[in-house]
Amino acid sequence: MTHSKRGRPVSRASRRQFIKSAAAGAAIAGFPAIVRSAGDRKIVIRDPGGPFTPGFNAAFYEPFTKASGITAVGVQGPHEPTGMIRAMIEAENYTWDMALLSKASHQSLVNIGYLEKVVPEGGPGPNVSRIPDNMRGEYIVGDDVYATVMVHRADTPLGKNPPQDWKDFWNTKDFPGVRSMHKHPFDTLEFALLADGVAPDSAAIYPIDADRAFRKLDEIKPEVDIWWTGGAQTSQLIKTGEVDLLYTWNGRAQVAIDDGAPAVINWNQAMWTFEGWCILKGGPNVDLCREFIEYAAGAEAQSRFTPHVAYGPTNAGAYQYIPEERAKVLPTNPKYLSSMIETDTDWWGKNKEALGERFNQWLLT
């Protein structure tokens, strides 16, 4: 067992993982260092960029700055930036004060003690208190929910006979069409189990019976025409009509629909999880970050990002501010949420490496 500069224990396994992430962590050099005292009323926040940039500016950064006098600056960061965050904390060089992270990424940092608690000692404020317990924790407050959904083109025979569940997705005889699946075990293994008759409930799906899931994947593997690797790719596949049926993140499907693709989202048996605000351990502006998180958890604030990003707010009160037509495409709409299944990110955090290797090997056989 070794220790960081701040005296926090770091296991040899964590140290090895940190070294593996050196390439990602080295990217920190491409960002200017933030040299600030704890008295500076400015915070820098990592977000995914893209449509989040105008969405979060309108929803959070600009109004929070005006309301609090604390300058909030959004900075686009790479996908799942855990390596960069580790590098910042190890070097005590805080390019970011806080970050929007997936629940899975947040958990990997919690496991090595690299995040601050998001709620002050006095307990959560009125806004954070409105976030459901399954969308927040000690080190994260959920901001937006996204779902992995089935999508089909309505200008194909599937338009008149759409698949209703994952058994139908696997049924290529009654539901013919060009299919695409994610080149990754996340969601793919869960959908295989659902296709094999496992009850659509997290308690039934987890822990995943990998042998059963791969046996079911064996059945559909010859029928998969394209294994997609990125969300932007799925938007393009839907828009061009290169595929008739696939699953992807609801926001990526909505981009294609908004661009005119005759596609339909099926929310039944979709897998959902969330992204949330996290504070880097040992940073200079922890209390200011907590003020931001309380503001960003507000119903009206969350409603303001939804015109830009088709993800669902975690504060249900936001729907009183969201137009009905837009609410129809958001995953936390009560009409959909009850028919979806929560991803067990804690389970995946413990099993993703082993199942990732097995999945890649399965693809090659």
C-alpha positions as CSV (number, residue, x, y, z in Angstrom):
1,M,0.0,0.0,0.0
2,T,1.4,3.4,-0.9
3,H,0.2,6.9,-0.1
4,S,-0.5,10.0,-2.2
5,K,1.0,13.4,-1.4
6,R,-2.1,14.2,0.7
7,G,-1.7,11.0,2.7
8,R,-4.6,9.1,1.1
9,P,-3.9,5.4,0.7
10,V,-3.6,4.2,-2.9
11,S,-3.6,0.5,-3.5
12,R,-1.0,-1.0,-5.9
13,A,-3.9,-2.0,-8.1
14,S,-5.1,1.6,-8.2
15,R,-1.5,2.7,-8.8
16,R,-1.2,0.3,-11.8
17,Q,-4.5,1.6,-13.2
18,F,-3.3,5.1,-12.8
19,I,-0.1,4.3,-14.7
20,K,-2.3,2.7,-17.4
21,S,-4.2,5.9,-17.6
22,A,-1.1,8.0,-18.1
23,A,-1.8,8.7,-21.7
24,A,-5.2,10.1,-20.8
25,G,-3.9,11.8,-17.8
26,A,-1.1,13.4,-19.8
27,A,-3.7,15.3,-21.6
28,I,-4.0,17.4,-18.6
29,A,-0.9,19.2,-19.9
30,G,-3.1,20.5,-22.7
31,F,-5.2,22.5,-20.3
32,P,-3.9,25.6,-18.5
33,A,-3.3,25.0,-14.8
34,I,-5.7,26.7,-12.5
35,V,-3.8,28.4,-9.7
36,R,-6.4,29.8,-7.4
37,S,-6.8,30.4,-3.7
38,A,-9.8,29.1,-1.8
39,G,-11.0,32.7,-1.6
40,D,-11.5,33.0,-5.4
41,R,-15.2,33.0,-6.2
42,K,-14.8,31.0,-9.5
43,I,-15.4,27.4,-10.3
44,V,-14.5,25.4,-13.4
45,I,-16.8,22.5,-14.3
46,R,-16.1,19.7,-16.7
47,D,-19.1,18.8,-19.0
48,P,-19.4,16.7,-22.2
49,G,-19.5,19.7,-24.6
50,G,-21.6,19.4,-27.8
51,P,-25.2,20.3,-27.2
52,F,-24.4,20.4,-23.4
53,T,-22.5,23.6,-24.0
54,P,-25.5,25.9,-24.9
55,G,-27.8,23.8,-22.7
56,F,-25.7,24.1,-19.5
57,N,-24.8,27.8,-20.2
58,A,-28.6,28.6,-20.4
59,A,-29.6,26.3,-17.5
60,F,-26.8,26.7,-15.0
61,Y,-23.6,28.6,-15.6
62,E,-24.9,32.0,-16.6
63,P,-27.9,32.2,-14.2
64,F,-25.9,30.8,-11.3
65,T,-23.2,33.4,-11.9
66,K,-25.7,36.2,-11.9
67,A,-27.6,34.9,-8.8
68,S,-24.6,34.0,-6.6
69,G,-21.7,36.2,-7.8
70,I,-19.7,33.0,-8.2
71,T,-18.4,32.7,-11.7
72,A,-19.2,29.2,-13.1
73,V,-17.2,28.2,-16.2
74,G,-17.9,25.1,-18.2
75,V,-15.1,23.3,-20.0
76,Q,-15.6,20.4,-22.4
77,G,-13.8,17.2,-21.2
78,P,-13.2,13.9,-22.8
79,H,-15.6,10.9,-22.5
80,E,-15.4,9.2,-19.1
81,P,-12.4,11.4,-17.9
82,T,-11.5,9.4,-14.8
83,G,-7.8,9.2,-15.9
84,M,-7.5,13.0,-16.2
85,I,-9.2,13.5,-12.8
86,R,-6.8,11.0,-11.1
87,A,-3.9,12.9,-12.7
88,M,-5.1,16.3,-11.5
89,I,-5.5,15.0,-7.9
90,E,-2.2,13.2,-7.8
91,A,-0.4,16.3,-9.2
92,E,-2.5,18.6,-7.0
93,N,-3.1,20.6,-10.2
94,Y,-6.8,21.3,-10.4
95,T,-7.8,22.2,-13.9
96,W,-11.4,21.4,-12.9
97,D,-13.0,21.9,-9.6
98,M,-15.9,19.6,-10.3
99,A,-17.3,17.4,-13.2
100,L,-20.4,16.0,-14.6
101,L,-19.8,12.2,-14.6
102,S,-21.7,9.1,-15.3
103,K,-22.7,7.1,-12.3
104,A,-20.2,4.4,-13.3
105,S,-17.3,6.8,-13.6
106,H,-18.2,8.4,-10.3
107,Q,-18.1,5.1,-8.6
108,S,-14.7,4.2,-9.9
109,L,-13.4,7.4,-8.3
110,V,-15.3,6.9,-5.1
111,N,-13.6,3.5,-4.8
112,I,-10.2,5.1,-4.5
113,G,-11.3,8.1,-2.4
114,Y,-10.9,10.8,-5.1
115,L,-14.2,12.6,-4.7
116,E,-15.6,15.0,-2.0
117,K,-19.0,14.6,-0.5
118,V,-21.5,16.8,-2.4
119,V,-23.7,17.8,0.5
120,P,-22.5,20.1,3.3
121,E,-22.4,18.9,6.9
122,G,-25.8,20.6,7.6
123,G,-27.5,18.3,5.1
124,P,-29.0,18.7,1.6
125,G,-30.7,22.0,0.7
126,P,-34.3,22.1,-0.6
127,N,-33.3,21.5,-4.2
128,V,-31.0,18.5,-3.7
129,S,-33.7,17.1,-1.4
130,R,-36.0,16.9,-4.3
131,I,-33.7,14.5,-6.2
132,P,-34.8,10.9,-5.7
133,D,-32.6,8.7,-3.6
134,N,-31.8,6.4,-6.6
135,M,-30.5,9.4,-8.5
136,R,-28.1,10.8,-5.9
137,G,-25.5,9.6,-3.3
138,E,-22.8,10.9,-1.0
139,Y,-20.5,11.8,-3.8
140,I,-22.9,12.6,-6.7
141,V,-26.1,14.5,-7.3
142,G,-27.9,13.4,-10.5
143,D,-28.5,16.0,-13.1
144,D,-29.8,14.1,-16.1
145,V,-31.1,10.6,-16.9
146,Y,-30.4,8.9,-20.2
147,A,-31.7,5.6,-21.5
148,T,-30.6,2.9,-24.0
149,V,-33.6,2.4,-26.2
150,M,-34.7,0.3,-29.1
151,V,-35.2,2.3,-32.3
152,H,-36.7,1.3,-35.7
153,R,-37.3,3.0,-39.0
154,A,-40.9,3.5,-39.7
155,D,-40.4,3.5,-43.5
156,T,-39.7,-0.3,-43.4
157,P,-42.0,-3.2,-42.8
158,L,-41.2,-2.7,-39.1
159,G,-43.3,0.5,-39.3
160,K,-46.4,-1.6,-39.6
161,N,-45.3,-4.3,-37.3
162,P,-42.9,-2.8,-34.8
163,P,-41.0,-4.9,-32.3
164,Q,-42.3,-4.5,-28.7
165,D,-39.6,-6.0,-26.6
166,W,-36.2,-7.7,-26.8
167,K,-37.7,-11.1,-27.6
168,D,-39.0,-9.4,-30.8
169,F,-35.6,-7.9,-31.5
170,W,-34.1,-11.4,-31.5
171,N,-37.0,-12.7,-33.7
172,T,-35.6,-12.1,-37.1
173,K,-38.3,-14.2,-38.8
174,D,-41.3,-12.1,-37.7
175,F,-39.4,-8.8,-37.5
176,P,-37.0,-8.8,-40.4
177,G,-34.6,-6.0,-41.1
178,V,-31.0,-4.9,-41.1
179,R,-29.9,-4.9,-37.4
180,S,-27.1,-3.2,-35.5
181,M,-25.9,-3.8,-32.0
182,H,-23.4,-2.1,-29.6
183,K,-19.9,-3.5,-29.8
184,H,-19.8,-3.5,-26.0
185,P,-21.2,-5.7,-23.2
186,F,-23.0,-2.8,-21.4
187,D,-26.7,-3.1,-22.1
188,T,-26.0,-5.8,-24.7
189,L,-25.9,-8.6,-22.1
190,E,-28.9,-7.2,-20.3
191,F,-30.9,-7.2,-23.5
192,A,-29.8,-10.8,-24.3
193,L,-31.2,-11.9,-20.9
194,L,-34.5,-10.1,-21.5
195,A,-34.7,-11.7,-24.9
196,D,-34.2,-15.1,-23.1
197,G,-37.1,-14.5,-20.8
198,V,-35.6,-12.9,-17.7
199,A,-38.1,-10.6,-15.9
200,P,-37.7,-6.9,-16.8
201,D,-36.4,-6.0,-13.4
202,S,-33.0,-5.1,-12.0
203,A,-33.3,-7.6,-9.2
204,A,-33.8,-10.4,-11.8
205,I,-31.1,-9.2,-14.2
206,Y,-28.3,-8.7,-11.7
207,P,-26.0,-10.3,-11.0
208,I,-25.8,-11.0,-14.8
209,D,-25.7,-14.7,-15.7
210,A,-23.0,-14.2,-18.3
211,D,-23.1,-17.8,-19.6
212,R,-26.8,-17.5,-20.3
213,A,-26.4,-14.1,-21.9
214,F,-23.7,-15.2,-24.3
215,R,-25.7,-18.3,-25.3
216,K,-28.5,-16.0,-26.3
217,L,-26.1,-13.7,-28.1
218,D,-24.9,-16.7,-30.1
219,E,-28.4,-16.9,-31.6
220,I,-28.5,-13.4,-33.0
221,K,-24.8,-12.9,-33.8
222,P,-25.1,-14.1,-37.5
223,E,-28.0,-11.6,-38.0
224,V,-26.1,-8.5,-36.8
225,D,-25.0,-6.5,-39.9
226,I,-23.2,-3.7,-38.0
227,W,-21.6,-3.5,-34.6
228,W,-21.6,0.1,-33.7
229,T,-18.9,1.7,-31.5
230,G,-20.1,5.3,-30.9
231,G,-23.3,7.3,-30.4
232,A,-22.7,9.6,-33.4
233,Q,-22.4,6.6,-35.6
234,T,-25.9,5.4,-34.5
235,S,-27.4,8.8,-35.3
236,Q,-26.0,8.5,-38.8
237,L,-27.1,4.9,-39.3
238,I,-30.6,5.9,-38.4
239,K,-30.6,9.0,-40.6
240,T,-29.3,7.3,-43.7
241,G,-31.5,4.2,-43.3
242,E,-28.5,2.0,-43.4
243,V,-30.1,0.0,-40.6
244,D,-33.7,-0.8,-39.8
245,L,-33.4,-1.7,-36.2
246,L,-30.9,-1.0,-33.4
247,Y,-30.5,0.2,-29.9
248,T,-28.7,3.4,-28.8
249,W,-28.9,6.2,-26.3
250,N,-32.2,8.1,-26.5
251,G,-30.4,11.4,-27.1
252,R,-28.6,10.0,-30.1
253,A,-31.8,8.6,-31.5
254,Q,-33.6,12.0,-30.9
255,V,-30.9,13.8,-32.9
256,A,-31.7,11.7,-35.9
257,I,-35.4,12.2,-35.5
258,D,-35.0,15.9,-35.1
259,D,-33.0,15.9,-38.4
260,G,-36.0,14.3,-40.1
261,A,-35.3,10.6,-39.9
262,P,-38.6,8.5,-39.8
263,A,-37.5,6.7,-36.7
264,V,-39.5,5.6,-33.7
265,I,-38.2,5.1,-30.1
266,N,-39.5,2.2,-28.0
267,W,-39.1,2.9,-24.3
268,N,-40.3,-0.5,-23.1
269,Q,-37.6,-2.4,-21.4
270,A,-35.0,0.3,-21.9
271,M,-32.0,0.5,-19.6
272,W,-31.5,3.8,-17.8
273,T,-28.8,5.4,-15.7
274,F,-27.8,9.0,-14.9
275,E,-25.0,11.5,-14.9
276,G,-24.4,13.8,-12.0
277,W,-22.3,16.5,-10.4
278,C,-19.1,15.4,-8.6
279,I,-16.5,17.4,-6.7
280,L,-12.8,16.6,-7.1
281,K,-11.1,15.6,-3.8
282,G,-8.9,18.3,-2.2
283,G,-9.8,21.1,-4.6
284,P,-9.7,24.7,-3.6
285,N,-13.4,25.5,-4.0
286,V,-15.3,22.6,-2.6
287,D,-17.9,24.8,-0.8
288,L,-18.5,26.9,-3.9
289,C,-19.1,23.7,-5.8
290,R,-21.7,22.6,-3.3
291,E,-23.5,25.9,-3.8
292,F,-23.5,25.3,-7.5
293,I,-24.9,21.8,-7.1
294,E,-27.8,23.0,-4.9
295,Y,-28.6,25.6,-7.6
296,A,-28.4,23.1,-10.4
297,A,-30.7,20.7,-8.7
298,G,-33.6,23.2,-8.9
299,A,-36.6,22.3,-11.0
300,E,-36.6,25.5,-13.1
301,A,-32.9,25.3,-13.7
302,Q,-33.0,21.7,-14.9
303,S,-35.9,22.5,-17.2
304,R,-33.7,24.9,-19.1
305,F,-31.2,22.3,-20.5
306,T,-34.0,20.1,-22.0
307,P,-34.5,22.1,-25.2
308,H,-30.8,21.4,-26.0
309,V,-30.3,17.9,-24.7
310,A,-32.9,15.1,-24.8
311,Y,-32.1,13.7,-21.4
312,G,-34.5,13.8,-18.5
313,P,-34.2,16.1,-15.5
314,T,-33.8,14.3,-12.2
315,N,-36.0,16.9,-10.4
316,A,-39.6,15.9,-11.3
317,G,-40.7,19.4,-10.6
318,A,-38.9,20.5,-13.8
319,Y,-41.8,19.1,-15.9
320,Q,-44.0,22.0,-14.9
321,Y,-41.7,24.2,-16.9
322,I,-41.1,21.9,-19.9
323,P,-43.4,22.1,-23.0
324,E,-45.6,19.0,-23.4
325,E,-44.1,18.1,-26.8
326,R,-40.5,18.2,-25.4
327,A,-41.5,16.1,-22.4
328,K,-42.6,13.4,-24.8
329,V,-38.9,12.7,-25.7
330,L,-37.4,12.7,-22.2
331,P,-36.6,9.5,-20.3
332,T,-37.8,10.7,-16.9
333,N,-41.2,11.3,-18.2
334,P,-43.4,9.3,-15.8
335,K,-45.1,7.7,-18.9
336,Y,-41.8,5.9,-19.7
337,L,-39.8,5.6,-16.5
338,S,-42.0,2.9,-15.0
339,S,-41.4,0.6,-18.0
340,M,-37.7,1.0,-18.0
341,I,-35.0,-0.8,-16.0
342,E,-32.2,0.8,-13.9
343,T,-28.7,-0.3,-14.8
344,D,-26.7,-1.6,-11.8
345,T,-23.5,0.4,-12.3
346,D,-22.0,-0.8,-9.1
347,W,-22.2,-4.4,-10.4
348,W,-20.7,-3.3,-13.7
349,G,-17.9,-1.4,-11.9
350,K,-16.8,-4.7,-10.4
351,N,-17.2,-6.8,-13.6
352,K,-16.7,-4.6,-16.6
353,E,-13.0,-5.6,-17.3
354,A,-13.6,-9.3,-17.2
355,L,-16.8,-9.2,-19.2
356,G,-15.3,-6.7,-21.7
357,E,-12.5,-9.1,-22.4
358,R,-14.9,-12.0,-22.7
359,F,-17.2,-10.0,-25.1
360,N,-14.3,-9.0,-27.3
361,Q,-13.1,-12.6,-27.5
362,W,-16.7,-13.8,-28.3
363,L,-16.9,-11.4,-31.2
364,L,-13.7,-12.9,-32.7
365,T,-15.0,-16.5,-32.5
